[in-house]
Amino acid sequence: MPVEMKYYYHTSDGELHGPSELDFLIREVKWGGLPDSLMVRPENSGEWVPLAEVVQRDDSAEWPLDVMSVAPEEVARMSHWKRLWFYYRRSWKMAFVLEGRASQRECLHVFLSMTLADCLALVAALLLSGLILGFLFPGKVSESAVFFTGVFIGVLLCLLVVIQSFSLCWRRLHDLSLPGYWVFALPVVSYAGNWMAAWLLEQAGPLLPRTGIMHYPGFSPALAFGVVVLVVVALVIIVLSLTWVVALLGMFRGTEGENKYGPRPEV
């Protein structure tokens, strides 16, 4: 069997890495923030050539250029909101990528963008479902129907969060020089947030009138405001209980330089 060629390359800080396999370099260009114009040097040669040229000569490799191949310098020049959007899209693009490492910066940005998006999605979904149920079944919407709708939306949101953040947490553990399978212990850590959200909803339950708050004999603006605050806080805690583990992993600096999972991510 022919021995697969490996290549050396420089990161943006001038540090030399390698030798690395061609497939690994292609993935780093696509996901790790290495530029499309990356220059590489074969381990048995002193000549530096563009990685794209090497890929063109190799029939078994595909050049994965897409919108996520952004140089670290370009990411640094983005505005705050644009950078959040960049990392949010990137987290979905890499939802099933378990190889390599995820930086501390990526983890925190995904946490912020994911939390904002999920909070807005949860509130919008609950309001929309309430309007739809009220329109389809005027005066007949039961508490069980509302409860079932809320549970369904909550389960769907939880599934989306897991899909979006699972591989990110896996690769973040790699950046900390830890095995990715430790990610399976993280749901246990999030139990505290779920318990607090459930407790708040229990406190808000007795305050919610059975016949609608506007027709409740004891209705007052203060009561309405208190109910709204409790429900909103509970919804926010529900989202945070699903996403805060990502922020927890983002609190720690990654391993300097290269470890057994790959070079230090640049974005």
Secondary structure, DSSP 8 states (H G I E B T S, - for coil): -----EEEEE-TT--EEEEEEHHHHHHHHHHS---TT-EEEETT----EEHHHHHHH-TT------TT---HHHHHHS-HHHHHHHHHHHHHHTTT--SS---HHHHHHHHHHHHHHHHHHHHHHHHHHHHHHHHHSTTT--HHHHHHHHHHHHHHHHHHHHHHHHHHHHHHHHHTT--GGGGGGHHHHTHHHHHHHHHHHHHHGGGS-TT-GGG-TT--HHHHHHHHHHHHHHHHHHHHHHHHHHHHHTTS---SS-BTTBS----
